[in-house]
Amino acid sequence: MKEIRNPRPTSNVLKSAVIGVGSLGKHHARNYSEIARDGNIELVGVSDANAETAANVASDNGCAYFTDWHDLLEKADIISIATPTETHCEIACAFLDKGVHVLVEKPIASTLAQADKMIETAKLSGATLMVGHLERFNPAMVALRPNVTKPLYFEIHRVSPFPNRSLDVDVVLDVMIHDLDAVQWLVGENVKVSAIHAVGIPVISDKVDAANARIEFENGAVANITASRIGTEKIRKTRFYQTNSYVVLDYAAKFASVTSLEPNSVHPLLGISINRLEINDIEPLRAEIEAFIDSVISDRPPFITGEDGRRALALAVGVLEKIEAHRSRLNV
């Protein structure tokens, strides 16, 4: 077994890089470039298999560009990975093994075995591995989280128009995984899933484009989650009930409210209180990257660990298994 080391940058300025600067990765690069103005980090380069894309993003953000991510192995202290999911494990492990701290986009990997390898590599090197489950940083979720007590029943809808990206994975790993992660986080990370029921079908692509899952937890909580990437509108809504209150969360509108009964009301209909939560409207990706940088600088565990990412992936895999069983009966 290799000696565990705790990698620290050789200077006070963290050298950052982004691997994969397509539709999402280019925003990682922009945020690193903007944060660099404060002097704590430097964006040294971006990498993308498409040379024109890499060059354009590098030009926009004042850094070097590469078409081979290996060229950044010796140049960066921290990186973001926003490449296709099947490449996450190879790239992340190469950097983690060098002691480079990694923020990898969701899902953490294509398989649980790959996720385990990434987590183990991070542990052996002492490098930070954080997973980009962005909705935890949505201002509406940030405002809501302190008001969550014991969620009992969720109704969740996440619908998007058909994308020109992320078609390397199905709708469960592309879209639903946001809510699979959020539900487990809100119910409690130590509360186990007791049952999964799911259906899903391919409509436009050769992968599942629309799906519904019912997740049951050992503490009795239940979540019904609908995800689709063939809608005509964009919906990002979560509603859930907990003891004495009803919660509405709209990620797209950055809105959250808690409806509850006043405990001393003489009549329930006279004692309804709707509390629209105050939102600090910052860019979720900026907050995510800043949390990642802070965890590296302060040498604290990241806000979303590799184990958190694995937990979300494991639930997504369970949903996909149920979908496949149902599709075999439908013969689609």
C-alpha positions as CSV (number, residue, x, y, z in Angstrom):
1,M,0.0,0.0,0.0
2,K,1.3,3.5,-0.9
3,E,2.1,5.9,1.9
4,I,-0.7,8.3,2.5
5,R,0.3,11.9,1.9
6,N,-1.5,15.1,2.4
7,P,-0.7,17.2,-0.7
8,R,-0.4,20.9,-0.2
9,P,0.4,23.5,-2.9
10,T,3.9,24.7,-3.1
11,S,2.8,28.4,-3.2
12,N,0.0,30.4,-1.6
13,V,-1.8,30.6,-5.0
14,L,-3.6,27.5,-6.1
15,K,-3.1,26.6,-9.8
16,S,-6.5,25.6,-11.2
17,A,-7.5,23.9,-14.5
18,V,-10.7,22.6,-16.1
19,I,-10.9,19.4,-18.1
20,G,-13.7,19.4,-20.6
21,V,-15.0,22.9,-21.4
22,G,-18.2,22.2,-23.3
23,S,-21.6,23.5,-22.2
24,L,-20.9,23.2,-18.5
25,G,-17.1,23.1,-18.3
26,K,-16.8,26.6,-19.9
27,H,-18.7,28.0,-16.9
28,H,-16.3,26.2,-14.5
29,A,-13.5,28.0,-16.4
30,R,-15.3,31.4,-16.2
31,N,-15.8,31.0,-12.5
32,Y,-12.2,30.1,-11.8
33,S,-11.1,33.1,-13.9
34,E,-13.4,35.4,-11.9
35,I,-12.3,34.0,-8.5
36,A,-8.7,34.4,-9.6
37,R,-9.1,38.1,-9.5
38,D,-9.1,37.9,-5.7
39,G,-5.6,36.5,-5.9
40,N,-6.1,33.1,-4.1
41,I,-6.0,31.0,-7.3
42,E,-4.8,31.1,-10.8
43,L,-6.4,29.5,-13.9
44,V,-3.4,28.0,-15.6
45,G,-5.2,26.1,-18.4
46,V,-8.2,24.3,-19.9
47,S,-8.4,21.1,-21.9
48,D,-10.9,19.8,-24.4
49,A,-10.7,17.2,-27.2
50,N,-12.1,19.9,-29.5
51,A,-9.2,22.2,-30.1
52,E,-11.4,25.1,-31.3
53,T,-13.6,24.9,-28.1
54,A,-10.5,24.7,-25.9
55,A,-8.9,27.7,-27.7
56,N,-12.0,29.8,-27.4
57,V,-12.6,29.2,-23.7
58,A,-8.9,29.8,-23.0
59,S,-9.0,33.1,-24.9
60,D,-12.1,34.2,-23.0
61,N,-10.4,33.5,-19.7
62,G,-6.8,34.4,-20.3
63,C,-5.2,31.0,-19.9
64,A,-3.4,28.2,-21.9
65,Y,-5.3,25.5,-23.7
66,F,-4.6,21.8,-24.4
67,T,-6.3,19.0,-26.3
68,D,-4.7,16.3,-24.1
69,W,-5.6,16.5,-20.4
70,H,-2.4,14.7,-19.6
71,D,-0.5,17.9,-20.3
72,L,-2.0,19.5,-17.2
73,L,-1.0,16.7,-14.8
74,E,2.1,18.6,-13.6
75,K,0.6,22.1,-13.9
76,A,-2.4,22.2,-11.6
77,D,-3.1,21.9,-7.8
78,I,-6.9,21.7,-8.3
79,I,-9.0,20.8,-11.2
80,S,-12.6,20.5,-12.3
81,I,-13.7,17.6,-14.5
82,A,-16.6,18.2,-16.8
83,T,-16.0,15.5,-19.4
84,P,-18.4,12.6,-20.4
85,T,-19.2,10.4,-17.5
86,E,-17.4,7.3,-18.8
87,T,-14.1,9.3,-18.6
88,H,-14.4,10.6,-15.1
89,C,-12.7,7.7,-13.4
90,E,-9.6,7.6,-15.6
91,I,-9.0,11.3,-15.5
92,A,-9.8,11.8,-11.8
93,C,-7.6,8.9,-10.7
94,A,-4.7,10.2,-12.7
95,F,-4.8,13.6,-11.0
96,L,-5.7,12.3,-7.6
97,D,-2.7,10.0,-7.7
98,K,-0.5,13.0,-8.3
99,G,-2.0,14.7,-5.2
100,V,-4.2,17.1,-7.3
101,H,-7.5,18.0,-5.7
102,V,-10.5,17.1,-7.9
103,L,-14.0,18.5,-8.3
104,V,-15.8,16.1,-10.6
105,E,-19.2,16.7,-12.2
106,K,-22.1,14.4,-11.4
107,P,-22.6,11.6,-11.7
108,I,-19.3,10.7,-10.0
109,A,-18.7,7.8,-12.5
110,S,-20.4,5.3,-14.8
111,T,-20.2,2.4,-12.3
112,L,-20.0,1.9,-8.6
113,A,-16.6,0.1,-9.1
114,Q,-15.3,3.2,-10.8
115,A,-16.6,5.4,-8.0
116,D,-14.9,3.1,-5.4
117,K,-11.6,3.4,-7.3
118,M,-11.8,7.2,-7.3
119,I,-12.6,7.3,-3.6
120,E,-9.8,4.9,-2.7
121,T,-7.3,6.8,-4.8
122,A,-8.2,10.1,-3.1
123,K,-7.8,8.4,0.3
124,L,-4.4,7.0,-0.6
125,S,-3.1,10.3,-1.9
126,G,-4.7,12.6,0.7
127,A,-6.2,14.7,-2.1
128,T,-9.7,16.1,-2.0
129,L,-12.4,14.5,-4.1
130,M,-15.6,16.5,-4.3
131,V,-18.6,15.7,-6.5
132,G,-20.6,18.5,-8.2
133,H,-24.2,17.9,-7.2
134,L,-25.0,21.5,-8.0
135,E,-28.6,21.7,-6.6
136,R,-27.2,21.6,-3.1
137,F,-25.8,25.0,-3.8
138,N,-29.0,26.4,-5.4
139,P,-30.0,29.5,-3.4
140,A,-33.5,28.1,-2.8
141,M,-32.1,24.9,-1.3
142,V,-29.5,26.8,0.8
143,A,-32.4,28.9,2.2
144,L,-34.6,25.9,2.8
145,R,-32.1,23.4,4.3
146,P,-32.3,24.9,7.9
147,N,-36.1,24.5,7.8
148,V,-36.1,20.8,7.0
149,T,-37.1,18.6,10.0
150,K,-38.4,15.2,9.0
151,P,-39.6,14.9,5.4
152,L,-42.3,12.3,5.0
153,Y,-43.5,12.4,1.4
154,F,-42.0,14.0,-1.8
155,E,-43.5,14.9,-5.2
156,I,-40.7,15.9,-7.5
157,H,-40.8,16.9,-11.2
158,R,-37.7,17.7,-13.3
159,V,-38.5,18.2,-17.0
160,S,-36.3,19.7,-19.7
161,P,-36.5,20.1,-23.5
162,F,-34.5,17.5,-25.4
163,P,-30.8,18.5,-25.0
164,N,-27.9,18.6,-27.4
165,R,-25.6,17.3,-24.7
166,S,-25.3,14.6,-22.0
167,L,-26.6,11.9,-24.4
168,D,-23.8,9.6,-23.3
169,V,-26.1,8.7,-20.3
170,D,-29.8,8.2,-19.8
171,V,-32.2,10.6,-18.1
172,V,-31.7,8.9,-14.7
173,L,-27.9,9.7,-14.6
174,D,-28.3,13.0,-16.5
175,V,-31.3,14.6,-14.8
176,M,-32.9,12.5,-12.1
177,I,-29.7,12.0,-10.2
178,H,-30.0,15.6,-9.0
179,D,-33.1,14.7,-7.1
180,L,-31.9,11.3,-6.0
181,D,-29.1,13.0,-4.2
182,A,-31.2,15.8,-2.8
183,V,-33.8,13.4,-1.4
184,Q,-31.2,11.2,0.4
185,W,-29.6,14.4,1.8
186,L,-32.9,15.7,3.1
187,V,-34.2,12.5,4.5
188,G,-30.9,11.8,6.1
189,E,-27.7,10.2,4.8
190,N,-27.9,7.4,7.4
191,V,-31.5,6.5,6.5
192,K,-31.4,3.5,4.1
193,V,-33.5,2.9,1.1
194,S,-35.9,0.0,1.6
195,A,-37.6,-0.3,-1.8
196,I,-37.4,1.1,-5.3
197,H,-40.1,1.0,-8.0
198,A,-39.4,2.6,-11.4
199,V,-40.4,2.8,-15.0
200,G,-38.8,4.5,-17.9
201,I,-38.8,4.4,-21.7
202,P,-36.6,5.6,-24.6
203,V,-38.6,8.1,-26.8
204,I,-36.2,10.0,-29.0
205,S,-32.8,8.6,-28.2
206,D,-31.7,5.0,-27.7
207,K,-31.5,5.6,-24.0
208,V,-34.2,6.2,-21.4
209,D,-35.6,9.7,-22.0
210,A,-38.4,9.7,-19.5
211,A,-38.7,8.0,-16.1
212,N,-40.6,7.8,-12.9
213,A,-39.3,6.4,-9.6
214,R,-40.8,5.7,-6.2
215,I,-38.2,5.5,-3.5
216,E,-39.1,4.1,-0.1
217,F,-37.0,4.6,3.0
218,E,-36.7,2.6,6.1
219,N,-38.0,5.4,8.3
220,G,-41.2,5.4,6.2
221,A,-40.4,8.4,4.0
222,V,-41.5,8.1,0.3
223,A,-40.4,10.0,-2.7
224,N,-42.1,10.0,-6.2
225,I,-39.7,11.5,-8.8
226,T,-40.5,12.2,-12.4
227,A,-37.7,13.1,-14.8
228,S,-37.9,13.8,-18.5
229,R,-35.7,15.4,-21.1
230,I,-38.3,15.5,-23.8
231,G,-40.6,18.2,-22.3
232,T,-41.8,21.4,-23.9
233,E,-40.9,23.5,-20.8
234,K,-38.4,23.5,-18.1
235,I,-39.6,22.4,-14.7
236,R,-37.5,22.0,-11.5
237,K,-40.0,21.6,-8.7
238,T,-39.9,19.7,-5.4
239,R,-42.8,19.6,-3.0
240,F,-42.7,17.7,0.2
241,Y,-44.6,17.3,3.5
242,Q,-43.1,17.0,6.9
243,T,-44.8,17.1,10.3
244,N,-47.0,20.3,10.5
245,S,-45.6,21.8,7.3
246,Y,-45.7,21.7,3.5
247,V,-42.6,22.8,1.6
248,V,-42.3,24.1,-2.0
249,L,-38.9,24.4,-3.7
250,D,-38.5,25.7,-7.2
251,Y,-34.9,25.4,-8.4
252,A,-35.4,27.3,-11.6
253,A,-37.2,30.2,-10.1
254,K,-35.0,30.1,-7.0
255,F,-38.0,30.1,-4.7
256,A,-38.7,28.2,-1.5
257,S,-41.6,28.5,0.9
258,V,-42.8,26.7,4.1
259,T,-46.5,26.5,4.8
260,S,-47.4,25.6,8.4
261,L,-50.1,25.9,11.1
262,E,-49.8,28.4,13.9
263,P,-49.6,26.2,17.0
264,N,-51.9,28.5,19.1
265,S,-54.5,29.1,16.4
266,V,-58.2,28.6,17.6
267,H,-59.0,27.1,14.2
268,P,-56.7,25.5,11.6
269,L,-58.1,27.6,8.7
270,L,-57.3,30.7,10.6
271,G,-53.8,29.7,11.5
272,I,-52.1,28.9,8.2
273,S,-48.8,30.7,7.8
274,I,-46.9,30.8,4.5
275,N,-43.3,31.8,4.9
276,R,-41.6,32.7,1.7
277,L,-37.9,32.2,2.4
278,E,-35.4,35.0,1.8
279,I,-33.0,34.0,-1.0
280,N,-29.4,35.0,-1.4
281,D,-29.3,34.9,-5.2
282,I,-25.7,33.8,-6.0
283,E,-24.7,31.6,-8.9
284,P,-24.8,27.9,-7.6
285,L,-21.7,26.9,-9.6
286,R,-19.7,29.8,-8.1
287,A,-20.8,28.7,-4.6
288,E,-19.8,25.1,-5.4
289,I,-16.4,26.0,-6.7
290,E,-15.7,28.3,-3.8
291,A,-16.7,25.5,-1.4
292,F,-14.3,23.2,-3.2
293,I,-11.5,25.7,-3.0
294,D,-12.2,26.4,0.7
295,S,-12.1,22.7,1.6
296,V,-8.6,22.5,-0.1
297,I,-7.3,25.6,1.6
298,S,-8.7,24.8,5.0
299,D,-7.9,21.0,4.8
300,R,-11.4,20.1,5.7
301,P,-13.6,17.4,4.1
302,P,-15.5,18.7,1.0
303,F,-19.2,19.7,1.3
304,I,-20.1,16.8,-1.1
305,T,-17.7,13.9,-0.6
306,G,-16.9,11.0,-3.0
307,E,-19.0,8.8,-0.7
308,D,-22.0,11.2,-1.2
309,G,-21.5,10.9,-5.0
310,R,-21.4,7.2,-4.7
311,R,-24.6,7.1,-2.7
312,A,-26.4,9.0,-5.3
313,L,-25.0,6.8,-8.1
314,A,-26.0,3.6,-6.2
315,L,-29.6,4.8,-5.9
316,A,-29.5,5.7,-9.6
317,V,-28.2,2.3,-10.5
318,G,-31.0,0.7,-8.5
319,V,-33.6,2.8,-10.4
320,L,-32.1,1.8,-13.7
321,E,-32.2,-1.9,-12.7
322,K,-36.0,-1.6,-12.0
323,I,-36.4,0.3,-15.3
324,E,-34.7,-2.4,-17.3
325,A,-36.8,-5.1,-15.7
326,H,-39.9,-3.2,-16.6
327,R,-38.7,-2.5,-20.2
328,S,-38.1,-6.2,-20.7
329,R,-41.8,-6.8,-20.0
330,L,-42.8,-4.0,-22.3
331,N,-40.3,-5.2,-25.0
332,V,-39.1,-1.7,-25.7
